[in-house]
Amino acid sequence: MVDEHASERDITLMNEALGEARMALAQGGAGVAALLASPHEIIACGRNTSQETGDLTDHAEMVLLHKVGRKLQEMNEQARRVLHHRHVGGFR
């Protein structure tokens, strides 16, 4: 059943989260997923992986936060490379 007030984007995001939850179920875990989105993109999606990893803290929300942390770290490293390139290249 689809909520009559749900936007196309809401449905797309929910389908993405449901896909992650289905993957968790297929791997023998709990069918739980978490998704974080900005107005323009899906930032990260995580699913419960505690059955796979043996780590009982690998709940969907924690996996999601770890992915977001890695993404932010990558963005920070890219920004540093750009700034270093501009500084070395004389574009101050």
C-alpha positions as CSV (number, residue, x, y, z in Angstrom):
1,M,0.0,0.0,0.0
2,V,1.4,3.4,-1.0
3,D,0.7,6.5,1.1
4,E,-1.3,8.9,-1.1
5,H,0.9,11.7,0.3
6,A,4.2,10.1,-0.6
7,S,6.2,11.8,-3.3
8,E,7.9,9.9,-6.1
9,R,11.2,10.6,-4.3
10,D,9.8,9.2,-1.0
11,I,8.9,6.0,-2.9
12,T,12.3,5.8,-4.6
13,L,14.1,6.2,-1.2
14,M,11.9,3.6,0.5
15,N,12.5,1.2,-2.4
16,E,16.3,1.7,-2.0
17,A,16.0,1.0,1.8
18,L,13.8,-2.0,1.2
19,G,16.4,-3.4,-1.3
20,E,19.1,-3.1,1.4
21,A,16.8,-4.8,3.9
22,R,16.1,-7.7,1.5
23,M,19.8,-8.2,1.0
24,A,20.2,-8.5,4.8
25,L,17.4,-11.1,4.8
26,A,19.0,-13.0,2.0
27,Q,22.2,-13.2,3.9
28,G,20.5,-14.6,6.9
29,G,20.3,-11.4,8.9
30,A,17.5,-9.2,10.2
31,G,15.8,-7.4,7.4
32,V,16.7,-4.0,8.6
33,A,18.1,-1.1,6.7
34,A,18.8,2.6,7.2
35,L,19.2,5.4,4.6
36,L,20.4,8.9,4.8
37,A,19.6,11.3,2.0
38,S,20.0,15.0,1.3
39,P,17.5,16.9,-0.8
40,H,19.6,16.0,-3.9
41,E,21.1,12.5,-3.4
42,I,21.3,9.4,-1.3
43,I,24.3,9.9,1.0
44,A,24.5,6.4,2.3
45,C,22.5,3.3,2.9
46,G,23.3,0.5,5.4
47,R,21.9,-2.8,6.4
48,N,22.2,-5.0,9.4
49,T,25.4,-7.0,8.9
50,S,25.9,-8.5,12.4
51,Q,25.2,-12.1,11.1
52,E,27.9,-11.7,8.5
53,T,30.5,-10.0,10.6
54,G,29.8,-11.5,14.0
55,D,29.8,-8.0,15.4
56,L,26.6,-7.5,17.4
57,T,26.9,-3.7,17.0
58,D,26.7,-3.9,13.2
59,H,23.1,-2.7,13.1
60,A,21.9,-0.9,10.0
61,E,22.2,2.6,11.6
62,M,25.8,2.0,12.8
63,V,26.8,0.6,9.4
64,L,25.2,3.7,7.8
65,L,27.1,6.0,10.1
66,H,30.4,4.3,9.3
67,K,29.7,4.7,5.6
68,V,28.9,8.4,6.1
69,G,32.1,8.8,8.1
70,R,34.2,7.2,5.3
71,K,32.5,9.4,2.7
72,L,33.2,12.6,4.7
73,Q,36.8,11.5,5.1
74,E,37.2,10.9,1.4
75,M,35.6,14.3,0.7
76,N,38.1,15.9,3.1
77,E,41.0,14.2,1.5
78,Q,39.9,15.3,-2.0
79,A,39.5,18.9,-0.8
80,R,43.0,18.8,0.7
81,R,44.4,17.6,-2.6
82,V,42.7,20.4,-4.5
83,L,43.9,23.0,-2.1
84,H,47.4,21.6,-2.1
85,H,47.4,21.6,-6.0
86,R,46.3,25.2,-6.0
87,H,48.9,26.2,-3.5
88,V,51.7,24.4,-5.3
89,G,50.5,25.6,-8.6
90,G,50.5,29.2,-7.5
91,F,46.7,29.8,-7.6
92,R,46.5,31.3,-4.1
